[in-house]
C-alpha cells in the first residue's frame, strides 16, 4: 500500500479533498455521501492490481456502483441518520469498511449533526415572537430580550353635594402610554408618558436598571423615590381612587440614582438613592448644587420561619434629607376628592420667602396580608427649618399625617405584597356574562388625618384659604372585571377644623364649609 497506509484508507487526505471541493452550507448532505464514495475509489486506486484484479477490485467497483445509484437517483436528498446507519452497516457487511473506519465515520457525522443542531438552536433562540402575558410582549425565545407595550386609561366622574360651587363632571384622570422591557437579560428599562392635560410635564418614568446581582441592583433615570409604601404602589393597583393626604408629604418622582436589593432570604428589603431634589425633569427649579438623599427599609420578620398567618406581615420606614432653595418651597395638600385645603407658596400676596434651610422627611409603615384581607397604615412627618419671610424672624415648622386602611376581597382573592409593595388583584374568574361569571369584588375602608402646627396661621397661610387640620374617611367598592379592567365607586367625607373657602356661588356669594362630601367613580383599563 502507498504511503504506509493503515486500515486501507487514508482518512486525513480524503477529508482534506472532500472539504475543499464541497460547500458545507449548500450541499452538506451530498458531501457526506461523496466522502464515503471518495474513500472507496481512493482505496481501489491505491491497491496493487496484481493482488485484487480478479476478486477484490470487481467487488469494490460493484459496491461503488450501488452507492452511485443510491446517491444520484434522487439528487441532493438526505434521508437522515437512520439511512446513514443502514448504509454503513451494508458497507461493513460487504467488507468495504472495517469496524474502525465505521466508528470514525460515525463520529464525524455525529459531530456535524451536533454543530448543525447548535446553530439551529442559536438561531431559534433569537427568533422574536409576539405573546400576551399580562400585557403585549415581543420577546426572543431565550427571553434575553423582552419588550412590553402598554398603557393605562382612567376615566372619573366626580359628584359633590348640589350646593357646592364645584362642577360635577367627567374627567380623564390618567391617560398613559409606556414601553418597558429587558435587554441582554440583566438590563431592564421603562419609558412612560402622560397624555392627559395641557401641562408640559409629560414624562412620567424614564429609567434603566441593572439586576444581575440579587442582593444589589442599580437604577438611574427619572422614577419614584424610595419613600412610603402607598407612594410606591402602582396607580393601577391602588385600593382607593386617590392616595391619602400624607402622600402630598412624600418626595414623589425625581431624577437620580438608586441602589436597592433583598437580603436575608428576601426578608430584608433596602433601597437608597441620591436625587436632584426638585421633582421631575420638566419641573426643575432649584439653582443649588445640593442633592436630596432618600432611603427605605422594609423588614418581613416571619417570611422564612414562624407561623404561616404572620408571613404576610411587614414593617418599614423611610427617610429623606435635602437642602432647599426658595424656588423648591411649595406645598399643596388635597382631600380624597382632590380639593386643595392647605396651600403654601414661596410668594404670597403680602409676603415673599427670602431664605429656607433644610427639609427632613420621615415615614413609618406597616402592612399585613392574610387570606382575602390586607391592612396598611403609615405615619408621615415633614420638618422645615429656618424659613424667613420679608417681615419675620427665621422659624421652623412641621406637618404630619397618618392613615389606616383595609381591603377585603369578598370573592376570596388573596391580595399579595411583593418586594414590599401591594400587587394588583387577579380575579379567580374573569367577567363573562355568557358563563355567568362576574369577576371579583373588594371592599375598602380608610381613615386618615392631616395636621400642621398652629404657627402656620401666623406665618404661612390665611384662615379660610387654608385649613391646618383635616380628618377624613373613605369607603371604596371595587369590581375587578378581569386583571385589566376595573370599576370603582368611592365615597369620602372630610371634616375641617375651620370653614374652607370653596368658591363663589352664581349669585356672587363666597361659599365656605367645614365638611366635604363627595362621590366619585372610575373605570380603569390597562393594556
BELLIN-V890239 format. One record per residue. N is the residue number from 1. RES is the residue in one small letter. PHI is phi in degrees with one decimal (* if undefined). PSI is psi in whole degrees, 0 to 359 (* if undefined). NEAR is the number of other C-alpha atoms within 8 Angstrom. Layout:
N;RES;PHI;PSI;NEAR / N;RES;PHI;PSI;NEAR
This chain:
1;x;*;147;8 / 2;x;-78.4;145;5 / 3;x;67.9;18;4 / 4;x;62.7;35;5 / 5;x;-69.2;134;9 / 6;x;-109.8;143;6 / 7;x;79.3;0;6 / 8;x;89.2;348;7 / 9;x;-138.8;134;9 / 10;x;-90.7;92;9 / 11;x;-67.5;323;7 / 12;x;-66.4;319;6 / 13;x;-66.0;316;7 / 14;x;-60.8;320;11 / 15;x;-64.9;319;9 / 16;x;-64.9;316;8 / 17;x;-63.6;316;8 / 18;x;-62.2;317;12 / 19;x;-69.1;329;9 / 20;x;-78.2;337;7 / 21;x;-101.9;356;6 / 22;x;-129.5;147;9 / 23;x;-92.1;115;10 / 24;x;-69.1;331;8 / 25;x;-72.5;321;5 / 26;x;-99.3;334;5 / 27;x;-133.9;45;10 / 28;x;-63.4;318;10 / 29;x;-72.2;318;9 / 30;x;-64.2;321;12 / 31;x;-62.5;324;12 / 32;x;-61.0;314;8 / 33;x;-70.2;324;9 / 34;x;-63.2;329;9 / 35;x;-62.8;313;11 / 36;x;-61.8;315;8 / 37;x;-60.8;318;11 / 38;x;-60.8;320;10 / 39;x;-57.7;315;12 / 40;x;-67.0;316;11 / 41;x;-63.8;318;9 / 42;x;-61.5;319;9 / 43;x;-63.2;316;10 / 44;x;-64.1;318;10 / 45;x;-70.2;328;6 / 46;x;-84.4;345;8 / 47;x;-75.7;143;8 / 48;x;-61.5;126;7 / 49;x;-64.6;324;7 / 50;x;-62.7;332;5 / 51;x;-87.6;336;6 / 52;x;-123.6;4;10 / 53;x;-56.8;319;9 / 54;x;-89.5;340;7 / 55;x;-125.1;295;7 / 56;x;-75.0;321;8 / 57;x;-62.1;314;11 / 58;x;-61.8;325;9 / 59;x;-66.8;316;8 / 60;x;-71.2;323;11 / 61;x;-63.5;323;9 / 62;x;-63.7;317;8 / 63;x;-65.1;322;10 / 64;x;-63.0;320;11 / 65;x;-62.1;320;8 / 66;x;-62.5;317;8 / 67;x;-64.1;317;9 / 68;x;-59.5;316;9 / 69;x;-62.2;320;8 / 70;x;-68.8;323;8 / 71;x;-76.5;317;11 / 72;x;-103.9;4;8 / 73;x;-68.6;329;6 / 74;x;-132.2;89;7 / 75;x;-59.0;141;7 / 76;x;61.0;27;9 / 77;x;-107.8;128;7 / 78;x;-110.2;124;6 / 79;x;-85.4;344;7 / 80;x;112.1;177;6 / 81;x;-59.1;324;6 / 82;x;-63.7;318;7 / 83;x;-65.0;321;8 / 84;x;-57.8;314;9 / 85;x;-64.2;317;8 / 86;x;-65.0;322;8 / 87;x;-66.7;319;8 / 88;x;-63.9;320;9 / 89;x;-63.4;321;8 / 90;x;-63.8;315;8 / 91;x;-69.0;323;11 / 92;x;-66.7;319;12 / 93;x;-64.1;326;7 / 94;x;-92.0;9;7 / 95;x;80.7;9;7 / 96;x;-77.9;334;10 / 97;x;-130.0;145;9 / 98;x;-87.7;171;9 / 99;x;-60.8;319;7 / 100;x;-64.1;318;6 / 101;x;-65.2;321;9 / 102;x;-61.8;316;11 / 103;x;-64.0;319;8 / 104;x;-62.7;316;8 / 105;x;-64.5;318;8 / 106;x;-61.1;319;8 / 107;x;-62.8;318;8 / 108;x;-62.3;315;8 / 109;x;-64.3;320;8 / 110;x;-64.0;319;8 / 111;x;-63.9;318;8 / 112;x;-64.0;319;8 / 113;x;-66.4;322;8 / 114;x;-65.1;318;8 / 115;x;-63.1;318;8 / 116;x;-63.1;319;8 / 117;x;-64.5;320;8 / 118;x;-65.4;318;8 / 119;x;-63.0;318;8 / 120;x;-66.0;320;8 / 121;x;-64.2;318;8 / 122;x;-64.8;322;8 / 123;x;-66.3;315;8 / 124;x;-66.7;327;8 / 125;x;-63.5;331;9 / 126;x;-93.1;359;9 / 127;x;-70.0;138;8 / 128;x;-98.6;133;8 / 129;x;-127.2;143;8 / 130;x;-91.7;131;8 / 131;x;-145.4;159;8 / 132;x;-114.5;110;7 / 133;x;-138.3;90;6 / 134;x;56.0;33;4 / 135;x;140.0;167;9 / 136;x;-82.2;121;12 / 137;x;-120.7;146;12 / 138;x;-120.2;109;11 / 139;x;-137.9;153;13 / 140;x;-78.1;159;13 / 141;x;-62.7;329;11 / 142;x;-86.2;2;7 / 143;x;62.3;19;8 / 144;x;-76.9;338;11 / 145;x;-127.7;131;12 / 146;x;-150.0;116;12 / 147;x;-112.0;125;11 / 148;x;-110.6;131;11 / 149;x;-118.0;130;11 / 150;x;-163.2;188;11 / 151;x;-168.0;177;10 / 152;x;-144.1;130;13 / 153;x;-126.4;127;12 / 154;x;-128.1;118;12 / 155;x;-113.3;123;12 / 156;x;-112.2;156;12 / 157;x;-128.3;119;11 / 158;x;-103.2;130;13 / 159;x;-128.6;116;9 / 160;x;-106.2;171;11 / 161;x;-63.0;147;7 / 162;x;-55.8;328;4 / 163;x;-84.2;357;4 / 164;x;-72.7;137;8 / 165;x;-81.0;49;10 / 166;x;-127.3;137;7 / 167;x;-73.1;136;5 / 168;x;-94.6;111;8 / 169;x;-152.9;172;7 / 170;x;-82.0;155;8 / 171;x;-152.1;137;8 / 172;x;-85.0;103;10 / 173;x;-71.9;313;9 / 174;x;-143.1;142;11 / 175;x;-143.8;96;12 / 176;x;-121.8;152;12 / 177;x;-131.0;136;12 / 178;x;-141.6;157;11 / 179;x;-129.1;127;11 / 180;x;-138.4;169;11 / 181;x;166.0;191;11 / 182;x;-123.5;138;13 / 183;x;-125.5;132;11 / 184;x;51.5;37;7 / 185;x;71.4;320;8 / 186;x;-108.2;352;9 / 187;x;-106.5;130;12 / 188;x;-117.0;155;12 / 189;x;-148.5;163;12 / 190;x;-151.8;136;12 / 191;x;-129.8;122;11 / 192;x;-136.2;135;12 / 193;x;-124.8;153;11 / 194;x;-103.3;127;12 / 195;x;-99.9;349;9 / 196;x;-83.6;144;9 / 197;x;86.1;173;4 / 198;x;-103.9;4;4 / 199;x;-70.2;155;5 / 200;x;-85.1;0;5 / 201;x;-85.2;71;9 / 202;x;-88.2;332;9 / 203;x;-79.6;122;10 / 204;x;-95.9;298;12 / 205;x;-129.4;144;11 / 206;x;-157.9;97;12 / 207;x;-150.1;163;12 / 208;x;-131.6;139;11 / 209;x;-132.0;158;11 / 210;x;-119.4;122;10 / 211;x;-128.9;43;11 / 212;x;-74.6;316;7 / 213;x;-90.2;130;6 / 214;x;-69.9;334;8 / 215;x;-95.2;346;8 / 216;x;-147.4;123;10 / 217;x;-130.6;161;13 / 218;x;-131.0;145;11 / 219;x;-144.0;138;11 / 220;x;-140.9;143;11 / 221;x;133.7;210;11 / 222;x;-108.6;125;14 / 223;x;-165.1;177;11 / 224;x;-69.7;134;9 / 225;x;-68.3;148;11 / 226;x;-75.4;81;12 / 227;x;-149.5;121;16 / 228;x;79.0;131;14 / 229;x;-61.2;312;10 / 230;x;-64.1;321;7 / 231;x;-64.0;323;12 / 232;x;-79.3;346;10 / 233;x;-66.6;134;11 / 234;x;-61.3;146;7 / 235;x;-55.1;324;5 / 236;x;-72.4;342;8 / 237;x;-104.6;6;10 / 238;x;-65.0;142;10 / 239;x;-70.3;320;8 / 240;x;-108.6;158;8 / 241;x;-64.4;328;8 / 242;x;-126.4;151;8 / 243;x;-72.7;171;11 / 244;x;-71.4;172;9 / 245;x;-65.7;332;15 / 246;x;-66.1;339;14 / 247;x;-57.7;328;9 / 248;x;-75.9;359;9 / 249;x;-101.3;6;10 / 250;x;-96.3;160;10 / 251;x;-75.7;344;10 / 252;x;60.8;218;9 / 253;x;-87.0;150;10 / 254;x;-159.7;172;16 / 255;x;-101.6;128;13 / 256;x;178.8;201;11 / 257;x;-131.3;139;11 / 258;x;-136.8;145;11 / 259;x;-116.2;135;11 / 260;x;-152.3;167;12 / 261;x;172.2;180;11 / 262;x;-121.7;139;13 / 263;x;-128.7;168;9 / 264;x;52.0;53;6 / 265;x;56.5;45;7 / 266;x;68.0;18;9 / 267;x;-93.1;352;13 / 268;x;-131.5;120;12 / 269;x;-114.2;134;14 / 270;x;-134.8;155;11 / 271;x;-158.8;138;12 / 272;x;-151.3;142;12 / 273;x;-152.7;168;13 / 274;x;-120.1;132;11 / 275;x;-135.1;167;12 / 276;x;-61.8;321;11 / 277;x;92.5;8;9 / 278;x;-131.5;29;10 / 279;x;91.4;196;12 / 280;x;-66.1;166;13 / 281;x;-60.6;326;8 / 282;x;-76.0;345;8 / 283;x;-112.6;17;8 / 284;x;-59.7;133;8 / 285;x;-128.8;321;7 / 286;x;-64.1;142;10 / 287;x;-100.8;358;5 / 288;x;-80.0;157;5 / 289;x;-93.8;357;4 / 290;x;-69.3;147;7 / 291;x;-111.5;167;10 / 292;x;-105.9;131;12 / 293;x;-104.8;132;11 / 294;x;-137.9;143;15 / 295;x;-152.7;160;14 / 296;x;-143.8;141;14 / 297;x;-133.0;130;11 / 298;x;-128.3;131;12 / 299;x;-112.7;128;10 / 300;x;-113.0;85;13 / 301;x;-65.1;331;9 / 302;x;-112.4;24;12 / 303;x;-64.9;320;11 / 304;x;-108.8;358;8 / 305;x;-159.9;172;6 / 306;x;91.6;179;8 / 307;x;-63.2;145;7 / 308;x;-63.8;329;5 / 309;x;-72.9;353;6 / 310;x;-104.3;358;11 / 311;x;-65.1;336;13 / 312;x;-90.4;13;14 / 313;x;-91.6;133;12 / 314;x;-139.2;143;12 / 315;x;-126.7;142;11 / 316;x;-159.9;177;11 / 317;x;-158.2;159;12 / 318;x;-135.7;157;14 / 319;x;-141.8;158;12 / 320;x;-153.0;137;14 / 321;x;-137.2;131;11 / 322;x;-155.5;153;12 / 323;x;-93.7;126;10 / 324;x;-96.0;154;11 / 325;x;-110.3;155;12 / 326;x;-58.6;331;11 / 327;x;-73.7;344;8 / 328;x;-85.2;349;9 / 329;x;-86.8;102;10 / 330;x;-153.9;135;9 / 331;x;-135.2;129;9 / 332;x;-137.2;115;10 / 333;x;-108.5;135;10 / 334;x;-123.9;154;12 / 335;x;-77.6;171;12 / 336;x;-59.2;340;12 / 337;x;-94.0;13;10 / 338;x;68.2;28;7 / 339;x;-91.0;124;7 / 340;x;-77.0;120;9 / 341;x;-118.2;352;12 / 342;x;-142.1;116;13 / 343;x;-138.9;128;11 / 344;x;-130.9;133;10 / 345;x;-124.3;164;8 / 346;x;-72.7;339;10 / 347;x;-126.6;126;7 / 348;x;-117.1;182;7 / 349;x;-63.2;324;4 / 350;x;-118.2;3;4 / 351;x;-147.3;155;9 / 352;x;-133.6;133;9 / 353;x;-74.7;121;12 / 354;x;-95.5;329;9 / 355;x;-156.3;152;10 / 356;x;-153.5;148;12 / 357;x;-103.9;275;11 / 358;x;-127.8;160;11 / 359;x;-128.4;120;13 / 360;x;-111.6;125;11 / 361;x;-114.6;146;13 / 362;x;-144.5;152;11 / 363;x;-147.5;139;13 / 364;x;-120.1;141;12 / 365;x;-140.0;154;13 / 366;x;-145.4;141;11 / 367;x;-145.8;146;12 / 368;x;-145.9;122;11 / 369;x;-120.6;128;13 / 370;x;-153.0;121;11 / 371;x;60.3;227;8 / 372;x;-85.9;10;12 / 373;x;-117.6;141;12 / 374;x;-138.0;133;12 / 375;x;-121.1;136;11 / 376;x;-136.6;148;11 / 377;x;-153.8;147;11 / 378;x;-146.6;155;13 / 379;x;-126.0;133;12 / 380;x;-121.7;143;13 / 381;x;-147.9;132;12 / 382;x;-124.0;128;12 / 383;x;-119.5;117;11 / 384;x;-102.1;138;12 / 385;x;-122.2;145;11 / 386;x;55.0;53;11 / 387;x;-81.7;141;13 / 388;x;-141.5;118;13 / 389;x;-95.5;177;12 / 390;x;-60.2;329;8 / 391;x;-121.5;27;6 / 392;x;-132.2;160;7 / 393;x;-82.4;160;6 / 394;x;-58.8;139;8 / 395;x;-146.4;161;8 / 396;x;-112.3;156;9 / 397;x;-155.8;161;10 / 398;x;-136.1;156;10 / 399;x;-123.3;143;11 / 400;x;-134.7;153;12 / 401;x;-157.3;156;13 / 402;x;-153.8;160;13 / 403;x;-151.9;158;13 / 404;x;-132.6;130;11 / 405;x;-136.6;162;11 / 406;x;-147.6;144;11 / 407;x;-129.9;130;12 / 408;x;-123.6;123;10 / 409;x;-87.6;108;14 / 410;x;-64.3;328;10 / 411;x;-88.7;5;7 / 412;x;96.0;357;7 / 413;x;-62.8;153;13 / 414;x;-111.5;108;10 / 415;x;-61.3;145;15 / 416;x;-127.5;149;9 / 417;x;-108.8;115;10 / 418;x;-116.4;126;7 / 419;x;53.4;36;5 / 420;x;79.0;13;9 / 421;x;-133.4;142;9 / 422;x;-69.1;128;10 / 423;x;-87.6;170;10 / 424;x;-75.1;162;9 / 425;x;-88.6;131;10 / 426;x;-110.2;110;7 / 427;x;-60.3;145;12 / 428;x;-63.1;322;7 / 429;x;-133.1;126;9 / 430;x;-71.1;154;12 / 431;x;-62.8;126;9 / 432;x;-153.9;100;9 / 433;x;-62.2;324;7 / 434;x;-64.1;323;5 / 435;x;-91.5;4;5 / 436;x;57.9;44;6 / 437;x;-119.1;136;10 / 438;x;-120.8;14;10 / 439;x;82.3;212;14 / 440;x;-126.3;152;16 / 441;x;-130.1;131;11 / 442;x;-132.1;147;12 / 443;x;-120.3;131;12 / 444;x;-122.5;152;14 / 445;x;-142.2;137;11 / 446;x;-140.2;138;11 / 447;x;-124.7;133;11 / 448;x;-149.7;163;13 / 449;x;-150.9;146;12 / 450;x;-126.2;143;14 / 451;x;-151.2;141;10 / 452;x;-117.7;160;10 / 453;x;-63.8;157;9 / 454;x;-62.2;332;7 / 455;x;-66.0;347;8 / 456;x;-62.5;330;11 / 457;x;-71.2;335;10 / 458;x;-83.0;330;7 / 459;x;-120.8;330;7 / 460;x;-113.5;316;8 / 461;x;-130.3;161;12 / 462;x;-100.1;138;7 / 463;x;-60.7;138;8 / 464;x;96.5;312;10 / 465;x;-75.2;328;10 / 466;x;-138.0;152;12 / 467;x;-124.1;131;14 / 468;x;-82.0;346;13 / 469;x;-140.2;137;10 / 470;x;-145.6;143;12 / 471;x;-128.4;138;11 / 472;x;-147.3;151;13 / 473;x;-130.9;150;11 / 474;x;-134.7;137;12 / 475;x;-115.7;135;11 / 476;x;-126.6;139;13 / 477;x;-122.6;115;11 / 478;x;-114.6;126;13 / 479;x;-111.4;110;11 / 480;x;-93.1;100;13 / 481;x;-65.0;321;14 / 482;x;-160.6;192;13 / 483;x;-68.7;340;11 / 484;x;-108.4;341;9 / 485;x;-122.5;140;11 / 486;x;-150.1;142;13 / 487;x;-119.3;126;12 / 488;x;-123.2;145;12 / 489;x;-130.6;122;11 / 490;x;-120.9;145;13 / 491;x;-127.7;132;11 / 492;x;-130.3;146;14 / 493;x;-132.8;126;11 / 494;x;-125.4;135;12 / 495;x;-110.4;136;10 / 496;x;-109.9;149;12 / 497;x;-69.0;336;9 / 498;x;-140.7;157;9 / 499;x;-58.3;140;11 / 500;x;-110.2;138;13 / 501;x;-75.5;124;11 / 502;x;-102.8;338;11 / 503;x;144.7;191;9 / 504;x;-111.0;134;10 / 505;x;-73.3;167;9 / 506;x;-57.9;337;6 / 507;x;-84.0;359;5 / 508;x;86.5;16;6 / 509;x;-101.7;131;7 / 510;x;-67.7;137;9 / 511;x;-111.7;127;11 / 512;x;-123.1;147;10 / 513;x;-153.8;146;10 / 514;x;-100.5;10;10 / 515;x;-140.1;153;9 / 516;x;-135.6;127;9 / 517;x;-120.2;132;10 / 518;x;-149.2;141;12 / 519;x;-110.8;137;11 / 520;x;-147.6;144;12 / 521;x;-130.5;156;11 / 522;x;-145.7;138;12 / 523;x;-110.1;129;11 / 524;x;-121.6;134;13 / 525;x;-129.3;125;10 / 526;x;-112.8;142;10 / 527;x;-143.5;*;8
